């Protein structure tokens, strides 16, 4: 798991939860990591298509829209 458990728990608490189980935090971290990888892969493709090696903010935004 790349994402810190404490950060994930904080996200869940910001959503209104008083308590968060370790299993819930772990599963959300896994889901966010999977989604993040997909977005990043698409952003890399967009950057390469634009002739760049650097992934920019605009690539991430476009990748999220797709």
C-alpha positions as CSV (number, residue, x, y, z in Angstrom):
1,X,0.0,0.0,0.0
2,X,1.5,3.3,-1.1
3,X,-1.1,5.6,0.5
4,X,-0.7,6.1,4.3
5,X,-3.4,4.5,6.4
6,X,-3.7,7.7,8.5
7,X,-4.3,9.8,5.4
8,X,-7.1,7.4,4.3
9,X,-8.7,7.4,7.7
10,X,-8.6,11.2,7.6
11,X,-10.4,11.2,4.3
12,X,-13.1,8.9,5.6
13,X,-13.5,11.0,8.8
14,X,-13.9,14.2,6.7
15,X,-16.8,12.4,5.0
16,X,-18.5,12.2,8.4
17,X,-17.4,8.9,10.0
18,X,-16.7,9.0,13.7
19,X,-14.7,5.8,13.6
20,X,-12.9,3.9,10.8
21,X,-12.0,0.2,10.8
22,X,-8.5,-0.8,9.6
23,X,-10.2,-3.0,6.9
24,X,-12.2,-0.1,5.6
25,X,-9.2,2.2,5.4
26,X,-7.1,-0.5,3.7
27,X,-9.8,-1.3,1.1
28,X,-10.3,2.4,0.3
29,X,-6.5,2.8,-0.1
30,X,-6.5,-0.1,-2.5
31,X,-9.3,1.3,-4.6
32,X,-7.8,4.8,-4.7
33,X,-4.4,3.4,-5.7
34,X,-6.0,1.4,-8.5
35,X,-8.0,4.4,-9.8
36,X,-4.9,6.6,-9.4
37,X,-2.8,4.2,-11.5
38,X,-5.4,4.2,-14.3
39,X,-5.5,8.0,-14.3
40,X,-1.7,8.2,-14.3
41,X,-1.5,5.7,-17.2
42,X,-3.9,7.7,-19.2
43,X,-2.1,11.0,-18.3
44,X,1.2,9.5,-19.5
45,X,-0.4,8.6,-22.9
46,X,-1.7,12.1,-23.2
47,X,1.7,13.6,-22.4
48,X,3.4,11.4,-24.9
49,X,0.8,12.2,-27.5
50,X,1.6,15.9,-26.9
51,X,5.3,15.1,-27.5
52,X,6.3,15.5,-23.8
53,X,8.0,13.3,-21.3
54,X,6.6,15.4,-18.4
55,X,3.1,14.7,-17.2
56,X,1.4,18.0,-16.5
57,X,-1.6,19.0,-14.5
58,X,-3.6,19.3,-17.7
59,X,-2.8,15.7,-18.5
60,X,-4.2,14.6,-15.2
61,X,-7.3,16.7,-15.6
62,X,-8.0,15.3,-19.1
63,X,-7.4,11.8,-18.0
64,X,-9.9,12.2,-15.2
65,X,-12.5,13.5,-17.7
66,X,-12.2,10.4,-19.9
